[in-house]
Amino acid sequence: MSLTGSSRGLRIFVPGLLGLCTAVVPVHAAESRPMLREAECRDHAVQRSVACHALEVPENPDQPKARTIALHIMVLRARSETPASDPLFVIPGGPGQAATDPSLLRFFAEFFDPVREERDIVLVDPRGTGGSHPLSLEPAAEQLFSRPELNVPPEWGRAALPRLEREAELTQYTTARMVDDLDAVRRALGCERINLYGTSYGTRVAQYYIKRHGAHVRSAVFKGVTPPDENIALDYGRHPQRALEKLFALCAADSACAAAFPDLASRLDLVFVRLAHEPVTVETKHPGTGESVPFTITRGNFAFGVRSLMMNAGAFVQLPLLIDQAAEGDFSSWASFLMQIRLGYAQRLHGGMAFSVIASEDVPRLTEDAIRADSDGTLIGDALARGMAEIGTFWPRGDAPEDLFAPLETRVPILLVSGGLDPATPPAGAEEMLAGLRNGRHVVFAGGAHSATNFTGLEKIIAEFIREGSAKALDLSAAEANRVPPFAVPE
């Protein structure tokens, strides 16, 4: 075992003899206890005691004697010498993100530091990501910037499919299997009950965990809520359009923004018309090599760039200025950003896992009528939905249980958190879910988007919620005081 950071509060882990929770609350005798083994922690910058483990699980539970995969588990140890018996399990988004991805790990360690005062934080890389049998697409250099109007183009999957089919049974990398894995980790750590935090796609996983194993959940936080019947392929039409219209309204209501950009909507329309007629090629630095390379901006990838910028509250308020620059013919910032975001998808998203989830759970529910209803008259249109539909024509499809998409009905205390500017998982989805949550509460940060930027004070709200195990008496003053950041205007 490799541990970094302070040794304060260090607890020795003996495989098979001691878990996180057994010293306080034993797992029910009827449950089998999977065996953890020690694993080396990869380089990270997390302070204080950290421990890493691996847990072997069947890739296909229906064939338990076939291939096994090792789940990578990182535990951020609590500061308390006597930590609570119910740790916090963190479920990342994507699909395709790893909980221990270096940038996410740094964020989780800082964001959950108040929770870590009393509880361990358990990070499990979902199967197919990070250190858990990763399914990366690894696009070739000549494919890296193909079809940049899509976040992860199907061509990457077609090229990677023969290699990945030799390495994995791709039908087994789905939400239901991830839920089984999480419960195996819970049992291996000796925990009778746990707390959950899911973000974006991770809220789909967390909801299904509660459906299957709700008796073992003490509380849950869903941030950027994906309702159970939401189709990931349809997150790119109406939702970004709503956020764009909110951008126009907020700018018009802000005296400085309105004075600088009095006709923002028409300026954006002008850019779209120009790019549809004639794409623009810009010389820019390749974000990976630093070399100067040409990059062509089209209406499609420009629209995707607008949606991507709206995901972050800090970038959201930069958009009027960036749109104005584009209307004046200056696309230099756009070219750099679009290349960076594509490289980020290639390097940090495990596309094979993402394709398995989408092909198994979302594409089968995708209809022509649904695509048109979601995309007609919107910023991005149907490009991303059709790109995801294309994945289903060649990627192996697993089974999706029917109750995966059913409304969640539970007494588990649940805190739902939304950003008022969010172009991917707007507050309306969380609000609809409240009907089935007997102990649910929804809090909206008006100036937050999809990323964690400008959710100041949320970490304290979550820590209080998990400490109390209830949302009834939370201090929500931080959310009530939250505002949209100032818009960027020319000096």
Stockholm file with secondary structure:
# STOCKHOLM 1.0

chainA/1-491         MSLTGSSRGLRIFVPGLLGLCTAVVPVHAAESRPMLREAECRDHAVQRSVACHALEVPENPDQPKARTIALHIMVLRARSETPASDPLFVIPGGPGQAATDPSLLRFFAEFFDPVREERDIVLVDPRGTGGSHPLSLEPAAEQLFSRPELNVPPEWGRAALPRLEREAELTQYTTARMVDDLDAVRRALGCERINLYGTSYGTRVAQYYIKRHGAHVRSAVFKGVTPPDENIALDYGRHPQRALEKLFALCAADSACAAAFPDLASRLDLVFVRLAHEPVTVETKHPGTGESVPFTITRGNFAFGVRSLMMNAGAFVQLPLLIDQAAEGDFSSWASFLMQIRLGYAQRLHGGMAFSVIASEDVPRLTEDAIRADSDGTLIGDALARGMAEIGTFWPRGDAPEDLFAPLETRVPILLVSGGLDPATPPAGAEEMLAGLRNGRHVVFAGGAHSATNFTGLEKIIAEFIREGSAKALDLSAAEANRVPPFAVPE
#=GR chainA/1-491 SS CCCCSCCTTCCCCCTTTCCSSTTTSCCCTTSCCCCEEECCCCSCCCCSCEEEEEEEEESSTTSTTSCEEEEEEEEECCSSSSCCSSCEEEECCTTTCCTTCHHHHHHHHHHTTTGGGTSCEEEECCTTBTTBSCCCCCCCGGGTTSSTTSSSCHHHHHHHHHHHHHHCCGGGCSHHHHHHHHHHHHHHTTCSCEEEEEETHHHHHHHHHHHHHGGGEEEEEEESCCCTTCCGGGSSSHHHHHHHHHHHHHHHHSHHHHHHCTTHHHHHHHHHHHHHHSCEEEEEECTTTCCEEEEEECHHHHHHHHHHHHTSHHHHTTHHHHHHHHHTTCCHHHHHHHHHHHHHHHHHSCHHHHHHHIIIIIGGGCCHHHHHHHHTTSSSTTHHHHHHHHHTTTSCCCCCCGGGGSCCCBCSCEEEEEETTCSSSCHHHHHHHGGGBTTEEEEEETTCCSSSTTCTTHHHHHHHHHHHTCSTTCCCHHHHTCCCCCCCCCC
#=GC SS_cons         CCCCSCCTTCCCCCTTTCCSSTTTSCCCTTSCCCCEEECCCCSCCCCSCEEEEEEEEESSTTSTTSCEEEEEEEEECCSSSSCCSSCEEEECCTTTCCTTCHHHHHHHHHHTTTGGGTSCEEEECCTTBTTBSCCCCCCCGGGTTSSTTSSSCHHHHHHHHHHHHHHCCGGGCSHHHHHHHHHHHHHHTTCSCEEEEEETHHHHHHHHHHHHHGGGEEEEEEESCCCTTCCGGGSSSHHHHHHHHHHHHHHHHSHHHHHHCTTHHHHHHHHHHHHHHSCEEEEEECTTTCCEEEEEECHHHHHHHHHHHHTSHHHHTTHHHHHHHHHTTCCHHHHHHHHHHHHHHHHHSCHHHHHHHIIIIIGGGCCHHHHHHHHTTSSSTTHHHHHHHHHTTTSCCCCCCGGGGSCCCBCSCEEEEEETTCSSSCHHHHHHHGGGBTTEEEEEETTCCSSSTTCTTHHHHHHHHHHHTCSTTCCCHHHHTCCCCCCCCCC
//
